[in-house]
Amino acid sequence: DSGVTQTPKHLITATGQRVTLRCSPRSGDLSVYWYQQSLDQGLQFLIQYYNGEERAKGNILERFSAQQFPDLHSELNLSSLELGDSALYFCASSTGGRTEAFFGQGTRLTVV
Amino acid sequence: AQSVTQPDIHITVSEGASLELRCNYSYGATPYLFWYVQSPGQGLQLLLKYFSGDTLVQGIKGFEAEFKRSQSSFNLRKPSVHWSDAAEYFCAVLNYGGSQGNLIFGKGTKLSVKP
């Protein structure tokens, strides 16, 4: 158990809908990272938050957004969902800087 | 642009045999390199990492990796594979200027272990 908690574990939704994925980082970790894992694109970094502020942005679509709350949990919002958004979404956390990041078990999103 | 290539999509080895998983990177400066393992239905677990110093890095579960700058490689090895090593293995490089969770991953190598 990495200490990073993601909910829900599985999510099935229809095209055009909006979903929110939640991540609780390890106790004491200030950084949260979101990744998308799909068969065609592999593991792709989406976005990083550090202590409530956006720190780095990767290949995140405009339909996707994230935030980190004062209690340090983070949410990834996916809207206007398309079939191609079906993927495993991972959250990772670290204390920040050059410390190791620990990954959660992921949320599997299926868009039908 | 930085990138990571894992040339082998799927490898099958017999239990007890040695293992080498290949990883090549493209990076302008000294790379920070990682190997992660993903078991079915699980998240990613860090096996080992290389930042600097000794080019042979020891990790968990009996794995090691060797950084070879001249070949832009960071291959993962294990002398004797166990059935529980069956999983998918990902090589990654730290995104330039990023913190350790900001990684560029290879496509992964799926390892199957024959009894």
Interface residues (C-beta under 8 A of the other chain):
Chain A: S2 V4 S31 Y33 G42 L43 Q44 F45 Q48 Y50 R55 A56 G58 F90 A92 S93 S94 G96 G97 R98 T99 E100 A101 F102 F103 G104 Q105 G106
Chain B: Y36 G41 Q42 G43 L44 Q45 L46 K49 F51 F90 A92 N95 G98 S99 Q100 G101 N102 L103 I104 F105 G106 K107 G108
